[in-house]
Amino acid sequence: MTRIAILGGGSWGTALSVVLSRTARSHEIALWAHDRELAASMRRDRENSAYLPGLALPRQVRVSDEIGEALAGAQIVVGVMPSAYAREVYSAAAGYISHGLIVVSATKGLEPATHRRASEVVAETIPSSLAPRIAVLSGPSFATEAARGEPTAVVLASHDAALATELQEEFAAPNFRLYTNDDVLGVELAGAMKNVIAIAAGVCQGLGLGSNPVAALVTRGLAEMSRLSIALGAREDTLSGLAGLGDLVLTCTGALSRNRHVGIELGKGRSLAEILAGMRMVAEGVGTAAALLALAGENNIELPITTQVEAILHQGKSPREAIRAIMERPQRKE
């Protein structure tokens, strides 16, 4: 039996605890939640009523608010925390991690202060003497749908091909299909960038616009994602795959998208502070836009959609002005 510790008691962390309990392989799963009251309610009610209501926690899932207890004896750690808290959580976990432990990051975003990808944060916080084996999990996957058992296809990326294959077999479950990839950079950048494009797509809906602008945003958003990712060393085929185009389409069009929701409310004229105050879950795109623009600036890459999203989020620009700025850019070849 494989012992898995999931760090993060939000919707995706909880959903993964449900999905991984359905695999052909036997798993003992520890789900760590930072919020002590949330952990207590999950233990009592066997349900995460705050983030994934209506879905029972399987019997093999043990909930804890003590990170050392959750990590005790773990062979695989799955990190499902927001990017802004990844360094803090992995630093706290480092003292309980054994040599050669597998760490799978399922965080989609960049660390705001450093612009680091989650796998880079893992490598910086867990001592190299422990030789952690690192992978990332990404792709089009709304937590509720995956937990309900709806067909879902995701990507496991690692520089260690053997590790990716090992995890592919370990995590495979009915209606949960995993593809391997060795382009960790591309998979993580795509997972971060699509959230920002989804905010723009939501803005269009909030303004009452039709399907034309959303189709344009998805297409030009993918071009924007590819431009930066390839400049940094990613592969083009990664951006056209599940972690890129697949997740972009889902997040820009799906009703369960938190980032799209933020954009919709911004388009309706609500302030960002008001929108975030009414959300319990994190919309990664809000904090990622500035980090992406910093990376783009360092590499002389234009990100017109991301630039306008950041202007709406943090510079007081109106959504209509932002759309006008994009539409009035100089004409160019596709």
C-alpha positions in Angstrom: 0.0 0.0 0.0 1.3 3.5 -1.0 1.1 6.3 1.6 0.1 9.6 -0.1 0.1 13.0 1.7 -2.0 15.7 0.0 -1.0 19.2 1.2 -4.0 21.5 0.7 -7.6 21.0 1.8 -9.2 23.1 -0.9 -11.4 21.9 -3.7 -8.6 20.3 -5.9 -6.7 18.8 -2.9 -10.0 17.2 -1.7 -10.9 16.1 -5.2 -7.6 14.4 -5.6 -8.0 12.6 -2.4 -11.3 11.2 -3.8 -9.8 10.4 -7.2 -6.8 8.6 -5.8 -8.9 6.5 -3.6 -10.4 4.9 -6.7 -7.2 3.7 -8.3 -6.4 0.0 -8.9 -3.5 0.3 -6.5 -4.2 0.6 -2.7 -3.5 4.0 -1.2 -3.6 5.3 2.3 -4.2 9.0 2.0 -3.6 11.8 4.4 -5.2 15.1 3.5 -3.7 18.1 5.3 -5.8 21.3 5.7 -4.2 24.5 7.1 -7.5 25.6 8.6 -8.0 23.7 11.9 -11.8 24.2 11.9 -12.1 23.0 8.4 -10.1 19.9 9.2 -12.2 19.2 12.2 -15.5 19.5 10.2 -14.1 17.2 7.5 -13.2 14.6 10.1 -16.6 14.9 11.8 -18.8 15.1 8.7 -16.6 13.2 6.2 -17.2 16.0 3.7 -15.5 19.2 2.7 -18.6 21.4 2.9 -16.6 24.6 2.4 -14.9 23.6 -0.9 -16.4 20.4 -2.3 -19.9 20.0 -0.8 -22.0 17.0 -1.4 -19.1 14.5 -2.0 -18.2 12.1 0.8 -14.6 11.5 1.7 -13.6 7.9 1.2 -12.8 5.9 4.2 -9.1 5.6 3.4 -8.7 9.4 3.5 -7.5 10.7 6.9 -7.7 14.4 7.5 -5.2 16.3 9.6 -4.3 19.9 10.4 -0.8 18.9 11.6 1.6 18.8 8.7 4.0 16.4 10.4 1.3 14.0 11.2 0.0 14.1 7.6 3.6 13.5 6.2 4.5 10.7 8.6 5.4 7.7 6.5 4.4 9.3 3.2 6.0 8.0 0.0 4.4 10.6 -2.3 3.5 14.2 -1.4 1.0 16.1 -3.6 1.2 19.8 -3.1 -2.2 21.5 -3.9 -1.7 24.9 -2.2 -2.0 28.4 -3.8 1.2 29.6 -5.3 1.6 32.4 -2.9 1.8 29.9 0.0 3.8 27.2 -1.6 7.2 28.2 -0.2 5.8 28.5 3.3 4.1 25.1 3.2 7.0 23.2 1.6 9.4 24.9 4.1 7.2 23.6 6.9 7.1 20.2 5.3 10.9 19.9 4.7 11.6 18.7 8.2 9.3 15.7 7.9 10.4 14.6 4.4 12.4 11.4 4.0 15.2 10.8 1.5 14.1 10.2 -2.1 10.4 11.2 -1.5 8.3 11.9 -4.5 6.8 15.4 -4.6 4.0 16.2 -7.1 3.1 19.8 -7.5 -0.5 20.5 -8.6 -0.3 24.3 -8.1 -1.1 26.4 -11.1 0.6 29.8 -10.7 3.8 31.6 -10.1 5.1 32.8 -6.8 4.3 36.5 -6.8 7.5 37.8 -5.2 10.0 35.7 -7.1 8.1 34.6 -10.3 9.2 31.0 -9.5 7.2 28.1 -10.7 6.0 25.7 -8.0 8.5 22.9 -9.0 11.3 25.5 -8.5 10.0 26.4 -5.1 10.0 22.7 -4.2 13.6 22.4 -5.3 14.6 25.5 -3.3 12.9 24.6 -0.1 13.5 20.8 0.2 17.3 20.2 0.8 19.0 18.6 -2.2 20.6 16.2 0.2 17.1 14.6 0.5 17.1 14.0 -3.3 13.4 14.7 -3.8 12.0 13.3 -7.0 9.8 16.1 -8.5 6.9 16.1 -10.9 4.0 18.4 -11.7 0.3 17.6 -12.4 -1.7 19.9 -14.6 -4.4 20.0 -17.3 -8.1 20.7 -17.7 -9.6 19.5 -14.5 -12.4 21.1 -12.5 -12.3 19.6 -9.1 -16.0 18.9 -8.7 -16.2 17.1 -12.1 -13.1 15.0 -11.4 -14.4 14.1 -7.9 -17.8 13.1 -9.3 -15.9 10.6 -11.6 -16.5 12.4 -14.9 -13.9 11.6 -17.6 -10.9 13.8 -17.0 -7.5 13.8 -18.8 -4.5 15.5 -17.3 -0.7 15.7 -17.7 2.1 14.4 -15.4 5.4 16.2 -16.2 8.8 15.4 -14.9 12.4 15.6 -16.1 12.6 12.0 -14.8 10.8 10.0 -17.4 10.8 6.9 -15.2 9.1 8.9 -12.4 6.4 10.2 -14.8 5.6 6.7 -15.9 5.6 5.4 -12.3 3.1 8.1 -11.2 1.0 7.6 -14.3 0.5 4.0 -13.2 0.1 4.9 -9.6 -2.5 7.7 -10.1 -4.6 6.1 -13.0 -8.2 5.6 -12.0 -11.5 5.0 -13.7 -12.3 8.1 -15.8 -9.0 9.7 -14.7 -6.5 9.5 -17.6 -2.9 10.7 -17.3 -0.4 11.5 -20.1 3.3 12.0 -19.4 5.5 14.9 -20.6 9.1 15.9 -19.9 8.5 19.6 -20.6 8.0 20.7 -17.0 8.6 24.4 -17.8 5.9 24.4 -20.6 3.3 22.6 -18.4 3.8 24.9 -15.5 3.8 28.1 -17.5 0.7 27.1 -19.4 -1.1 26.4 -16.1 -0.2 29.8 -14.9 -0.9 31.9 -18.0 -4.3 30.4 -18.9 -5.7 31.8 -15.7 -4.9 35.4 -16.8 -6.5 34.8 -20.2 -9.6 33.4 -18.4 -10.0 36.6 -16.5 -10.1 38.5 -19.9 -12.6 36.0 -21.2 -14.8 36.6 -18.2 -14.6 40.3 -18.6 -16.1 39.9 -22.1 -19.0 38.0 -20.7 -19.5 40.5 -17.9 -19.7 43.3 -20.4 -22.5 41.4 -22.2 -20.4 40.6 -25.3 -20.9 37.6 -27.5 -18.9 34.7 -28.7 -16.6 36.5 -31.1 -14.4 38.1 -28.5 -14.0 34.9 -26.5 -13.0 33.0 -29.5 -10.4 35.7 -30.3 -9.1 35.7 -26.7 -8.7 31.9 -26.6 -6.8 32.0 -29.9 -4.6 35.0 -29.3 -4.2 34.0 -25.7 -2.7 30.7 -26.8 -0.4 32.7 -29.1 0.6 34.8 -26.1 1.2 31.8 -23.9 3.3 30.1 -26.6 5.4 33.2 -27.2 6.6 33.5 -23.7 6.8 29.8 -22.9 8.9 29.0 -26.0 11.2 32.0 -25.4 11.9 30.6 -22.0 12.6 27.1 -23.4 9.3 25.3 -23.5 8.1 23.2 -26.4 5.4 24.3 -28.8 3.6 21.0 -28.7 3.1 21.3 -24.9 1.2 24.5 -25.4 -1.1 22.8 -28.0 -1.8 19.9 -25.6 -3.8 19.3 -22.5 -1.8 21.6 -20.2 -2.0 24.4 -22.7 -4.9 24.6 -25.1 -7.0 22.1 -23.1 -6.8 23.9 -19.8 -7.1 27.3 -21.6 -10.4 26.3 -23.2 -11.8 24.9 -20.0 -10.9 27.9 -17.9 -12.1 30.5 -20.4 -15.5 28.8 -21.1 -16.3 26.7 -18.0 -18.9 27.9 -15.5 -16.8 26.5 -12.6 -13.7 28.7 -13.5 -12.8 31.0 -10.6 -10.7 33.2 -12.8 -13.4 33.6 -15.3 -15.8 34.4 -12.5 -13.5 37.3 -11.4 -13.5 38.6 -15.0 -17.3 38.4 -15.2 -17.7 40.4 -12.1 -15.1 43.0 -13.2 -16.9 43.3 -16.4 -20.1 44.1 -14.5 -18.4 47.0 -12.8 -17.6 45.5 -9.4 -14.2 46.3 -7.7 -11.6 43.6 -7.3 -11.6 44.0 -3.6 -15.3 43.4 -3.4 -15.1 40.3 -5.7 -12.3 38.7 -3.7 -14.0 39.4 -0.4 -16.9 37.2 -1.6 -14.7 34.3 -2.7 -13.3 31.6 -0.4 -11.2 29.9 -3.1 -8.2 31.6 -4.8 -8.2 32.9 -8.3 -4.6 32.4 -9.3 -4.7 34.7 -12.2 -5.1 37.8 -10.0 -1.6 37.4 -8.6 0.0 35.8 -11.6 -0.5 38.6 -14.2 2.2 40.9 -12.7 4.7 38.0 -12.3 4.2 37.0 -16.0 4.7 40.6 -17.1 7.9 40.7 -15.2 9.1 37.5 -16.9 8.1 38.9 -20.2 9.9 42.2 -19.6 13.1 40.3 -18.8 12.9 38.5 -22.1 11.5 41.3 -24.3 8.3 39.5 -25.0 5.0 41.3 -25.6 1.9 40.1 -23.7 -0.9 42.4 -24.8 -3.8 40.5 -23.1 -1.9 40.0 -19.9 -0.9 43.7 -19.9 -4.5 44.8 -20.1 -5.7 42.3 -17.5 -3.1 43.6 -15.1 -4.3 47.2 -15.8 -7.9 46.2 -15.0 -6.9 44.3 -11.9 -4.5 46.7 -10.3 -4.3 50.0 -12.2 -7.9 51.1 -12.3 -8.4 50.7 -16.0 -12.0 50.1 -17.1 -12.7 46.8 -19.0 -14.0 48.7 -22.0 -10.9 50.8 -22.2 -8.8 47.7 -22.0 -10.6 46.0 -24.8 -10.3 49.2 -26.9 -6.5 49.2 -26.2 -6.2 45.7 -27.6 -8.4 46.3 -30.6 -6.5 49.5 -31.6 -3.1 48.0 -31.5 -1.2 48.3 -34.8 -2.3 45.8 -37.4 0.1 42.9 -37.9 0.5 39.5 -39.5 -0.9 36.6 -37.6 
